[in-house]
Amino acid sequence: MTPLVIRKVVSQVEETRSVAGRSDEGGPLRKVAVCAVVANPFAGQGYVEDLSAITDASAEIGTLLGQEAIRLLGGAPESYGKGGLVGTAGEQEHVNAAVTSIFGNALRDAVGGGKAWITSVTKPSGTDATIDVPLAYKDEVWVRSHYDAMTVHVPDAPHADELVVIAVVANRGRINARVGGMTVAEAQADVRGGAQ
């Protein structure tokens, strides 16, 4: 397996302490994005049927991004998401190949995530684009308090022949979340009880 060649890794940390002039007992909301800017092995080639060179190599990127995200978060995450950008000499399917379940499982293992589906977003872009990476609770996608996103910006990327592969983690749900639905405690009880 040929690894994806990394040009640079960019990290972004955001900490919110209050919303609408108040906070709650959960403390600050800390979000971390870690982005790997990698060469797109299929840039400029037109339609290519087999994208496994990206998919197979994405596990290594998932582990790297997950480990760095945990280091910057300073503890275990409650929610996570993944995303990516593809430069103009590639196609969106190339970056989708970089964030399949192979990447997701490696990310999940690195951050101690649960079995819940990992939210995801990708898009083609030029350099200096932004992308809103969605977040959801790591053990149960139906925990509404953790529906969130982080706006990520990677300067000078992606170049036309690059991919930007992104992992985002957060230490808690939204500050002052109050729209009901399943709670974290209920989701944890379901996990312990073996519910899927």
N, C-alpha and C positions, 0 to 999 in steps of 0.2 A: 504494500500500500504506500503510495506517495503522499507525504504530508502536504497540507495546504501551507504555502509559504507566507509567513506573516511579515508585513512591512512595519506595522506599528500596532500597539495596544493603547487604547484611549479609555480612561475611566472618568466617571462623572458621579458626584455625590451630592444629594439634595436632602436637607433636613428642614421639615416644617414643624413649628412649635405651637401654632394656633391657627384656627380657621374661624372666620366671622367674629374675631375678637375674643375667642375663648378656646380652651383646650379641654381635655378630658383626662381621666385617670390613667390612660395608656401611655402617656409621655410622648416625646417627639416622634414624628413619622420620618424615618430615614429610608431613602431609596438610593440604590447604587446601580449604575449601568457600567458594564465592562464590554468593550467593543474590540474585536480583532479585525484589522484591515488586512485582507489576504488577497493574493493573486487569484484571479479567476482562470482556471485552466482551460475553459471553453470560450473565452473572450474572442470575438471576431471570427468564430468558426461557423456561424449560422446554426441551423438546427442540428443538434447532436442527440441521438436517441438515448444513449447510455450515460447517465450522469453519476454513476456510482463512484467515480474518482473523487467527487466532492462529498457525496453522502458517506462513504466509508471513512474518509479522513476527518469528518466532522466530530467524531467522538473525542479526539484529542483536543480540539478547540473547545468543546463543551466542558471538558474537565478543567482546562486552563482558565476559562472565563468564570466557571463556578467557584474555583478555589480563590481567585482574586476577588470576586464579589463578596465572598464570606469574609475575607481578610478586611476589606474596606467597610463592610457592614458592621463588623465588630461583634458578631453573634449569629445565631441561627435565624434564617428568614421565616416569615409567616406566609409570604406570597412571592410569586415569581412569574416571569414572562420571557419571551424570546422574540427576536425579530432580525431583520436584515435589510440591507440595501445592495443593489447591484448597479454597477456602472453601465454607461451607455453602449459599450461594446458587447455586453452580455444580455441575457434575458431574465425575467423575474424567476423563471423556473430554476435557474442556476442558484440563486440565493435560497429558494425554497428547498433545494436539495441539501443545503448546508444546515437547515434547521429542522430536519425530520426527527423521527423518534430516536434515531441513533444519536444525534446531538442532544436531544431532550433527555434521554436516559442517562447520558454521561453528565449532563448538567444537574439532573435530579440527584444522582449519586454523590456529586461533589458538594452539593449544598444541603444534603439531608432532606430532600423533598419527599413528599408522599406519593401516592399513586394517581393523583388527579391529573387530568389533561392539562398541559401547559399552554396558556394562551399565546398567540403568535400573530405577527404581522410582517409583511415584506412589501417592498416596492422598488421599482427602478428609479434612479436619480442621478443627478450630476453631483459635483462636489459641494460641500457645505449644506447639504440637505438636512432637514430634521425629520424625525419619525416618532410617533407616539406609540410606545410599546405597552400593550395592555398587561395588567397584572390580575391574578386571581389567587385565592387561598390555595396553599400547596397540597392540602389533603382532600379538598372537596370544592369543586368549582361553583357550587350553589351557595356559598357563604357570601352574601351581598356586601357585607361591610368591607370586604377586601377587593371589590371591583374598583380598579384604579388604572392609572397609566403613568408613564414617565416620558417626558419629551426628551429625546436624545439627539445630540448634535455632534458630529465628528468632523472637526476641521480638516480640510484638504483630503477629503475622501467621500465616496469612492472615486478613484480615477476610473477612466473608461474601462480598464481591464481588471477591475477589482471587485471584491465583495466586502461588505462590512457585516460581520456576524455579531449579534448583540445578545447579551444576557442581562436581565434586570431582576433585582431582588428588593424586597422591602421587609422591614422588621415588624410591621403591624398593618392593620387596616386603616381606613380613612379616619381622621380625627373627627369626632362628633358624628359618626355614622349612626343613622337612625331611620332607616327605611325597612326595617324588619327582615324577615327571612331567617334561614338557618344561622345559628350562632357558631362561633368557633368551638365552644364547649359541646354543642350538639354534634358537630362534625367529628370531634375527637372521640366522643362516646361511640359514634357509628364505626369509626376506624377500629377502636378497641373491641367492639362487639362483632367485628367481621363483616359489617354491611358494606356493600359496594355501591 
